[in-house]
């Protein structure tokens, strides 16, 4: 099998809640998503998606995906998409860095491998655990009262795990955490995610003000060293996200006992091939994981679901369903939540059938 053509699509994904806000006053109203279709000489077509959370969250941005693909895609024509490790080495040789550009290509190749073998991607990634898995709901940064009300609303939809966007004024954040924890049941899990928004002393102060609450602290500061210093001064379970961008950081974090849980984002690692290595390393080290991506629609959600569903249940802290946050559906067959839980498709590949009328004409074609 050989890659015959690579098509690139762009689609806007508006939010049901209109605006998504997190630390530092950052916000997004419409997500700019890039969809990649890889057509082969066998007639099979694989699909992938990359959707950065704006340009100010990680070193990635939406137009950068498409600019990077203009450099990368022509060099992949004629390659065998089923030789995933070899293809990833070719991508790394052709384009240094920019894993978020390579991610939709790699995911599309996993989709092709699944279609070719007649197996769902989660089976190829190691096997399906349990019938479904927990989802978290991200709670956009608002007043303490509004965030508590939003959590109550999502709890009524079946969610039992919540990622509270803090990282603002520490005094207000303390109120946010207390208000939301009071609105939850004892068995619900709450994560206070600062998204690097606190300084070290602010993070320590917030932790001490919430010391009697059952809450996880996630990525309080911008650097790994600051996060580690906070970690060593709190009894709260600790999550690292933005600093985890490869196997070296996972090993360093394990050595330093820096975290109890890590967030693994598919596009930050460069696709399913490389994040599978990170996932398996976490399994061997006994580290809990949140399996997700930066953002996206139906195709990203399908990829997340397959990776999460193939992760041992006891180490899957939670996952997410980004397609429920946005108003536009770009594919049939994508997983849909039920009572705060999700399941990967049992169909071959990712199990998605993109809606070409929604995607429109390609913004670029390489052949």
C-alpha positions in Angstrom: 0.0 0.0 0.0 1.2 3.5 -0.9 0.1 7.0 -0.1 -1.3 8.4 -3.3 -2.8 11.7 -2.2 -3.0 13.9 1.0 -5.9 16.3 1.3 -6.1 19.0 3.9 -9.4 20.6 5.1 -10.1 23.5 7.5 -13.2 23.7 9.6 -14.3 26.1 12.4 -15.7 24.6 15.6 -17.8 27.1 17.6 -18.5 26.3 21.2 -21.8 25.6 22.9 -20.8 27.8 25.8 -19.7 30.5 23.4 -16.4 31.2 25.1 -13.8 29.0 26.8 -11.6 30.8 29.4 -8.6 29.8 31.3 -5.6 31.3 33.1 -4.0 34.6 32.2 -7.2 36.0 30.6 -6.8 33.6 27.6 -10.0 32.6 25.8 -11.3 31.0 22.6 -14.7 31.2 21.0 -14.1 29.3 17.8 -11.6 26.5 17.3 -9.7 26.3 14.0 -9.3 22.6 13.2 -7.3 21.0 10.4 -8.4 17.6 9.0 -6.1 15.4 7.0 -7.3 12.7 4.6 -4.7 10.2 3.3 -5.8 8.3 0.2 -3.9 5.2 -0.8 -3.5 3.3 -4.0 -5.7 0.5 -2.5 -8.7 2.9 -2.3 -8.7 3.2 1.5 -8.7 6.6 3.0 -7.5 7.4 6.6 -8.5 10.5 8.6 -6.7 12.6 11.2 -7.3 15.9 12.9 -5.2 18.5 14.7 -6.7 21.4 16.7 -4.5 23.6 18.8 -6.0 25.5 21.8 -5.3 28.8 20.2 -1.7 30.2 19.8 -1.0 31.0 23.4 -1.4 27.7 25.1 1.4 25.5 23.7 4.0 26.1 20.9 1.4 25.3 18.3 -1.2 27.2 16.3 -3.8 26.4 13.7 -2.3 28.0 10.6 1.0 26.3 11.6 -0.6 22.9 11.1 -1.4 23.7 7.5 1.9 25.5 6.9 3.8 22.5 8.3 1.8 20.1 6.1 2.8 22.1 3.0 6.4 21.2 3.9 5.8 17.6 5.0 3.0 16.1 2.9 4.8 16.2 -0.5 7.6 14.1 1.0 5.2 11.4 2.1 3.7 10.6 -1.3 4.6 7.1 -2.3 5.4 5.9 1.2 3.7 2.9 2.9 1.3 4.3 5.5 1.2 0.9 7.3 4.9 1.1 8.3 4.1 3.5 11.1 7.5 3.6 12.9 9.3 4.1 9.6 6.9 6.8 8.5 7.4 8.6 11.8 11.2 8.6 11.3 10.7 9.9 7.8 8.5 12.7 9.1 11.0 13.6 11.8 13.8 13.8 9.2 11.7 15.9 6.9 10.4 18.4 9.5 12.3 19.0 12.8 9.9 19.4 15.7 6.3 20.6 15.2 4.7 17.4 16.5 1.2 18.9 16.2 1.8 19.0 12.4 2.7 15.3 12.3 -0.1 14.2 14.6 -3.0 14.1 12.1 -0.8 12.3 9.6 0.1 9.6 12.1 -3.5 9.2 13.3 -4.8 8.9 9.7 -2.2 6.1 9.2 -3.5 4.3 12.3 -7.0 4.6 10.8 -5.7 3.1 7.6 -4.0 0.2 9.5 -7.2 -0.5 11.3 -9.3 -0.5 8.1 -6.7 -2.7 6.3 -6.6 -5.2 9.1 -10.3 -5.1 9.9 -9.6 -4.1 13.5 -10.5 -1.1 15.6 -7.5 1.1 16.5 -7.9 0.4 20.3 -7.3 -3.3 19.6 -4.1 -2.4 17.6 -3.0 -0.1 20.5 -3.1 -3.0 23.0 -6.7 -4.1 23.5 -10.0 -2.8 24.9 -10.4 -2.5 28.7 -13.8 -2.4 30.3 -17.0 -1.4 28.5 -16.4 2.3 28.7 -14.5 4.9 30.7 -14.8 8.1 32.8 -14.9 11.5 31.2 -14.0 14.8 32.8 -15.7 18.1 32.1 -13.5 21.2 31.8 -15.2 24.2 33.6 -14.4 27.5 32.0 -13.1 30.2 34.3 -15.9 32.3 35.7 -17.0 33.6 39.1 -17.0 31.0 41.9 -20.8 31.0 42.0 -21.1 30.5 38.2 -18.5 27.8 38.1 -20.3 25.9 40.9 -23.6 26.2 39.1 -22.0 25.0 35.8 -20.5 22.0 37.7 -24.0 21.1 39.1 -25.4 21.3 35.6 -22.8 18.9 34.2 -23.1 16.6 37.1 -26.8 16.3 36.2 -25.6 15.1 32.8 -23.6 12.2 34.4 -20.1 13.7 34.8 -18.4 12.8 38.0 -14.9 14.3 37.2 -14.3 18.0 36.8 -11.3 20.1 35.7 -11.7 23.5 37.2 -10.0 26.3 35.3 -8.1 28.4 37.9 -4.7 30.1 37.6 -6.1 33.7 38.1 -6.3 35.8 41.2 -5.3 33.4 44.0 -8.0 34.8 46.4 -10.7 34.2 43.8 -9.3 30.8 42.9 -9.5 29.8 46.5 -13.1 30.7 46.5 -13.7 28.9 43.2 -12.2 25.7 44.6 -14.2 25.8 47.8 -17.4 26.7 46.0 -17.2 23.8 43.5 -16.0 21.2 46.0 -19.1 22.1 48.1 -21.3 21.4 45.2 -19.9 17.9 44.6 -20.4 14.5 46.2 -17.6 12.9 48.2 -16.9 10.4 45.4 -16.7 13.1 42.7 -13.1 14.0 41.6 -12.1 17.6 41.3 -9.0 19.0 39.6 -7.9 22.6 40.1 -6.0 23.2 36.8 -4.0 26.5 36.9 -2.6 26.0 33.3 0.7 27.5 34.5 -1.1 30.6 35.8 0.2 30.9 39.3 3.7 32.0 40.6 5.3 29.5 43.0 4.3 31.4 46.1 0.7 31.9 44.9 0.4 28.2 44.2 1.7 27.3 47.7 -0.8 29.7 49.2 -3.7 28.3 47.3 -2.7 24.7 48.3 -2.5 25.7 52.0 -5.9 27.5 51.8 -7.4 24.3 50.4 -5.5 21.8 52.4 -8.6 20.2 53.9 -10.4 19.7 50.5 -10.3 16.7 48.3 -8.8 18.3 45.2 -6.0 17.5 42.7 -3.6 20.3 41.8 -2.7 20.5 38.1 0.2 22.4 36.5 0.3 25.3 38.9 3.3 27.1 37.5 5.0 27.5 34.2 8.3 25.6 34.8 8.8 22.1 35.9 11.1 23.2 38.7 8.4 25.5 40.2 5.8 22.8 40.0 8.2 20.4 41.7 8.8 22.9 44.5 5.0 23.3 45.0 4.5 19.5 44.9 7.0 19.1 47.8 5.0 21.5 49.9 1.5 20.0 49.5 -0.2 16.8 50.4 -2.6 17.2 47.5 -2.4 14.7 44.6 -0.5 16.4 41.8 -0.9 16.5 38.0 1.6 17.7 35.5 0.5 18.6 32.0 2.2 21.4 30.0 5.7 20.3 31.0 5.2 16.7 29.8 6.2 16.7 26.1 8.3 13.6 25.8 9.7 10.4 27.4 12.6 12.3 29.0 10.2 14.5 31.0 8.2 11.4 32.1 11.3 9.7 33.3 12.5 12.9 35.1 9.2 13.3 36.7 9.1 9.8 37.9 12.7 10.1 39.3 11.8 13.3 41.2 8.4 11.9 42.3 7.0 15.1 40.7 3.5 13.8 40.0 0.8 11.3 40.6 -1.0 11.8 37.3 0.1 13.1 33.9 -1.9 14.6 31.1 -1.0 13.0 27.7 -2.1 15.0 24.7 -2.0 13.2 21.3 -0.9 16.2 19.2 1.7 17.3 21.7 3.5 14.0 21.2 3.0 13.9 17.5 0.3 11.2 17.1 -0.7 7.8 18.4 2.6 6.1 17.6 4.6 8.3 20.0 2.0 8.8 22.7 1.5 5.0 22.8 5.2 4.8 23.9 4.5 7.4 26.6 1.3 5.6 27.7 3.1 2.3 28.0 5.9 3.9 29.9 3.4 5.3 32.4 1.8 1.9 32.7 5.1 0.3 33.5 5.8 3.1 36.1 2.3 3.0 37.7 1.5 6.6 36.9 -2.1 7.6 36.3 -3.0 9.3 33.1 -5.5 11.7 31.6 -5.7 10.8 27.9 -6.7 13.7 25.7 -5.6 16.2 23.1 -5.3 20.0 22.9 -8.8 20.3 21.4 -10.8 19.1 18.3 -14.0 17.6 16.9 -15.2 14.1 16.1 -12.0 12.8 14.7 -9.8 13.9 17.6 -12.4 12.5 20.0 -12.4 9.2 18.2 -8.6 9.0 18.5 -8.7 9.9 22.2 -11.3 7.3 22.8 -9.3 4.5 21.2 -6.2 5.4 23.1 -8.1 5.8 26.4 -10.0 2.5 25.9 -6.8 0.6 25.3 -5.3 2.0 28.6 -5.5 -0.2 31.7 -8.6 1.0 33.7 -6.8 1.4 37.0 -4.3 3.8 35.4 -6.8 5.8 33.3 -7.5 8.7 35.6 -9.9 10.2 33.0 -10.4 11.3 29.4 -12.5 13.8 27.5 -15.1 14.1 24.7 -14.2 17.3 22.9 -16.9 16.8 20.3 -19.6 17.5 22.9 -18.2 21.0 23.5 -18.6 22.2 19.9 -21.6 22.9 17.8 -20.4 21.4 14.5 -20.2 17.6 13.8 -17.6 16.7 11.2 -18.0 13.0 11.1 -20.6 10.2 11.6 -19.6 7.2 13.8 -17.7 9.3 16.3 -18.1 8.2 20.0 -20.8 10.1 22.0 -20.9 10.3 25.7 -23.5 8.5 27.8 -23.9 9.5 31.5 -20.4 11.0 31.6 -18.7 8.0 30.0 -17.4 7.2 26.6 -16.6 4.1 24.5 -14.4 3.7 21.4 -16.0 2.4 18.2 -15.8 -1.3 17.5 -15.6 -0.7 13.7 -12.3 -1.1 11.8 -9.9 1.9 12.2 -11.2 4.9 14.0 -14.7 4.1 13.0 -15.5 7.6 11.7 -17.1 8.6 8.4 -16.3 12.3 7.7 -19.1 14.6 6.5 -17.6 15.9 3.2 -20.4 18.4 2.9 -19.4 19.9 6.2 -15.7 19.8 5.5 -16.2 21.5 2.1 -13.4 21.7 -0.5 -9.8 20.9 0.5 -7.6 23.9 1.3 -4.7 22.0 -0.1 -4.1 18.8 -2.1 -0.7 17.0 -2.3 -0.2 14.1 -4.8 
